[in-house]
Amino acid sequence: MEKIKILIVDDEQRIREMIKEYTIREGYEMDEAADGASALDYFAEKDYTLIILDVMMPKIDGWTVCREIRKTSQVPIIMLTARGEEYDKLFGFELGVDDYMVKPFSPKELLARIKVIVRRHVNVGQNEAKLESISFEGLKIEFNARNVYVDGSLVNLTPKNYELLNFFIDNPNRVFSREQLLNSVWGYDFYGEDRTVDTHVKMLRESLGDYRKFIVTVWGTGYKFETGDNR
């Protein structure tokens, strides 16, 4: 199995050391950066399994670092932020952030989230090799390339929205509650923040255009991907 490499970017040394202490116990390799500029230098030199990225930093802030990374890579990003407002989370999700940890946070909870992402990284090749592609009318998904097309045009999905769509496709016509979606797609309990699911479903629907019709709201329960036998 390939070595798991994590980049932690935070200007507070105590936070870097705390995360490093927990991740090293799991056998992960870890690099540290104290500012956004150094983070981009590390990113240009190495392939990482995961990046843990603080928002407020000197030289280059975390939002800018995230934008730069997303120009060339879909590496999972966990954002560390002192602000937990819904607007900030929505902004981050639109940039392609996979997850949030609001300071102060539990290092054990962060480690649990890291483990979920690492497992997904290790298993992604196996999980996505089932089919090369699949189509529902004018909606086409290429699994190996992680590309999604709407009427022949490539659409830009965030990593988490792609995973949500992929999960729906793997489980057609089944109704899932928000909690079930959190556990299945995010892989851990979000402690009641099920509005996160609504936010991602809204973003995903906007990206799919006319084919948003496939993602059906089941009032009082959750969502399902409803389609016929037209694959």
C-alpha positions as CSV (number, residue, x, y, z in Angstrom):
1,M,0.0,0.0,0.0
2,E,1.3,3.4,-0.9
3,K,2.4,5.7,2.0
4,I,-0.1,8.2,3.3
5,K,1.3,11.7,3.1
6,I,-0.5,14.6,4.8
7,L,0.4,18.3,4.7
8,I,-0.7,20.4,7.7
9,V,-0.7,24.1,7.1
10,D,-1.2,26.4,10.1
11,D,0.7,29.3,11.5
12,E,0.2,28.1,15.1
13,Q,3.0,25.7,16.0
14,R,1.1,24.1,18.8
15,I,-1.7,23.0,16.5
16,R,0.7,21.5,14.0
17,E,2.4,19.6,16.7
18,M,-0.9,18.4,18.1
19,I,-2.0,17.1,14.8
20,K,1.4,15.6,14.0
21,E,1.4,13.7,17.3
22,Y,-1.9,12.0,16.5
23,T,-1.2,11.3,12.8
24,I,2.3,9.9,13.3
25,R,0.8,7.3,15.6
26,E,-1.2,6.0,12.6
27,G,2.0,5.7,10.6
28,Y,1.2,8.6,8.3
29,E,3.9,10.8,6.8
30,M,3.5,14.5,7.5
31,D,4.9,17.8,6.3
32,E,4.3,21.1,8.0
33,A,3.9,24.6,6.6
34,A,3.5,27.7,8.7
35,D,2.1,29.9,5.9
36,G,0.3,29.7,2.6
37,A,3.3,30.4,0.4
38,S,5.3,27.5,2.0
39,A,2.2,25.3,1.6
40,L,2.1,25.9,-2.2
41,D,5.9,25.1,-2.4
42,Y,5.3,21.8,-0.6
43,F,2.3,21.0,-2.8
44,A,4.3,21.7,-6.0
45,E,7.0,19.2,-4.9
46,K,5.0,16.2,-3.5
47,D,1.8,14.3,-4.0
48,Y,-0.3,14.3,-0.9
49,T,-3.2,12.1,0.2
50,L,-4.7,14.9,2.3
51,I,-4.1,18.6,3.1
52,I,-5.2,20.1,6.4
53,L,-5.4,23.9,5.8
54,D,-6.0,26.8,8.1
55,V,-7.9,29.8,6.8
56,M,-6.2,32.7,8.5
57,M,-2.5,32.7,7.8
58,P,0.3,35.2,6.9
59,K,1.5,35.8,3.4
60,I,-1.3,33.8,1.6
61,D,-4.5,32.9,3.3
62,G,-6.1,29.4,3.2
63,W,-8.8,30.4,0.7
64,T,-6.2,31.5,-1.8
65,V,-4.2,28.3,-1.3
66,C,-7.3,26.2,-1.8
67,R,-8.0,28.0,-5.1
68,E,-4.5,27.4,-6.4
69,I,-4.5,23.8,-5.4
70,R,-7.9,23.2,-7.1
71,K,-6.5,24.5,-10.4
72,T,-4.5,21.3,-10.8
73,S,-5.6,18.8,-8.1
74,Q,-8.6,17.3,-6.4
75,V,-6.6,16.2,-3.3
76,P,-9.0,16.2,-0.3
77,I,-8.8,19.4,1.8
78,I,-9.9,19.7,5.5
79,M,-10.2,23.4,6.4
80,L,-9.4,24.7,9.9
81,T,-11.3,27.8,10.8
82,A,-12.3,29.8,13.8
83,R,-15.5,30.8,12.0
84,G,-18.3,28.3,11.7
85,E,-21.0,30.4,10.1
86,E,-23.1,28.8,7.3
87,Y,-21.8,31.4,4.8
88,D,-18.2,30.5,5.4
89,K,-18.9,26.8,5.0
90,L,-20.8,27.4,1.8
91,F,-18.0,29.6,0.4
92,G,-15.5,26.8,1.2
93,F,-17.6,24.1,-0.3
94,E,-17.9,26.1,-3.5
95,L,-14.1,26.3,-3.6
96,G,-13.9,22.6,-3.3
97,V,-13.2,22.1,0.4
98,D,-14.1,18.5,1.5
99,D,-14.6,19.1,5.2
100,Y,-14.4,21.7,8.1
101,M,-13.0,21.7,11.6
102,V,-14.0,24.7,13.7
103,K,-11.4,25.8,16.2
104,P,-11.1,24.7,19.0
105,F,-11.5,21.1,17.9
106,S,-10.9,17.6,19.3
107,P,-7.8,16.0,17.8
108,K,-9.5,12.6,18.1
109,E,-12.4,13.9,16.0
110,L,-10.0,15.3,13.4
111,L,-8.2,12.0,13.3
112,A,-11.5,10.1,12.8
113,R,-12.2,12.3,9.8
114,I,-8.7,11.9,8.4
115,K,-9.1,8.1,8.6
116,V,-12.3,8.2,6.6
117,I,-10.6,10.2,3.8
118,V,-7.6,7.9,3.9
119,R,-9.8,4.8,3.5
120,R,-11.6,6.5,0.6
121,H,-8.3,7.3,-1.0
122,V,-7.0,3.8,-0.7
123,N,-10.2,2.2,-2.0
124,V,-11.1,4.7,-4.7
125,G,-9.5,2.8,-7.5
126,Q,-11.4,-0.4,-6.6
127,N,-14.7,1.4,-6.1
128,E,-14.6,3.4,-9.3
129,A,-13.4,0.6,-11.6
130,K,-16.8,-1.1,-11.7
131,L,-17.8,0.7,-14.9
132,E,-15.9,3.1,-17.1
133,S,-18.9,5.3,-17.6
134,I,-22.6,5.5,-17.1
135,S,-25.3,7.7,-18.6
136,F,-28.8,8.9,-17.6
137,E,-30.3,10.7,-20.6
138,G,-27.9,13.6,-21.2
139,L,-26.1,13.1,-17.9
140,K,-22.8,11.1,-18.2
141,I,-20.3,10.2,-15.6
142,E,-16.8,8.8,-16.4
143,F,-15.7,7.1,-13.2
144,N,-12.0,6.6,-13.9
145,A,-11.5,10.3,-14.9
146,R,-14.1,11.5,-12.4
147,N,-15.6,13.6,-15.1
148,V,-19.3,14.6,-15.3
149,Y,-20.9,15.8,-18.5
150,V,-24.3,17.5,-19.0
151,D,-25.4,17.4,-22.6
152,G,-21.9,16.8,-23.7
153,S,-20.4,19.7,-21.7
154,L,-18.0,19.0,-18.9
155,V,-19.2,20.4,-15.5
156,N,-16.9,21.3,-12.6
157,L,-18.0,19.5,-9.5
158,T,-16.3,19.8,-6.1
159,P,-14.8,16.5,-4.9
160,K,-17.5,16.1,-2.3
161,N,-20.3,16.8,-4.7
162,Y,-18.8,14.2,-7.1
163,E,-18.8,11.7,-4.3
164,L,-22.4,12.5,-3.4
165,L,-23.5,12.0,-7.0
166,N,-21.4,8.8,-7.2
167,F,-23.2,7.5,-4.1
168,F,-26.6,8.3,-5.5
169,I,-25.7,6.5,-8.7
170,D,-24.5,3.5,-6.8
171,N,-27.9,3.4,-5.0
172,P,-30.6,4.3,-7.5
173,N,-34.2,4.7,-6.4
174,R,-33.3,4.2,-2.7
175,V,-34.4,6.9,-0.2
176,F,-31.6,8.1,2.2
177,S,-32.1,10.3,5.2
178,R,-29.6,13.2,5.7
179,E,-28.0,11.3,8.5
180,Q,-27.5,8.3,6.3
181,L,-26.0,10.4,3.6
182,L,-23.6,12.0,6.1
183,N,-22.5,8.6,7.4
184,S,-22.1,7.1,3.9
185,V,-20.6,10.0,2.0
186,W,-18.8,12.0,4.7
187,G,-18.2,8.8,6.7
188,Y,-18.8,10.1,10.3
189,D,-21.4,11.7,12.4
190,F,-21.7,15.5,11.7
191,Y,-23.2,16.0,15.1
192,G,-26.6,17.2,13.8
193,E,-25.3,19.5,11.1
194,D,-27.5,17.9,8.5
195,R,-27.9,21.2,6.7
196,T,-24.6,20.3,5.1
197,V,-26.3,17.7,3.1
198,D,-29.0,20.2,1.9
199,T,-26.2,22.6,0.9
200,H,-24.4,20.0,-1.2
201,V,-27.6,18.7,-2.8
202,K,-28.5,22.3,-3.8
203,M,-25.0,22.8,-5.3
204,L,-25.1,19.5,-7.1
205,R,-28.5,20.2,-8.6
206,E,-27.4,23.6,-9.9
207,S,-24.4,21.8,-11.6
208,L,-26.6,19.2,-13.2
209,G,-29.0,21.7,-15.0
210,D,-32.1,19.9,-16.4
211,Y,-30.9,16.6,-14.9
212,R,-31.4,17.9,-11.4
213,K,-34.7,16.1,-11.8
214,F,-33.0,12.8,-11.0
215,I,-32.3,14.0,-7.4
216,V,-35.7,13.8,-5.8
217,T,-36.6,15.3,-2.4
218,V,-38.6,12.9,-0.3
219,W,-40.3,15.3,2.1
220,G,-39.8,14.5,5.8
221,T,-37.2,11.8,5.0
222,G,-34.3,12.9,2.7
223,Y,-33.3,12.3,-0.9
224,K,-33.1,9.7,-3.6
225,F,-31.7,9.4,-7.1
226,E,-34.7,8.4,-9.2
227,T,-34.3,7.0,-12.7
228,G,-35.6,4.3,-14.9
229,D,-33.6,1.5,-16.7
230,N,-32.0,3.9,-19.1
231,R,-28.3,3.5,-18.2
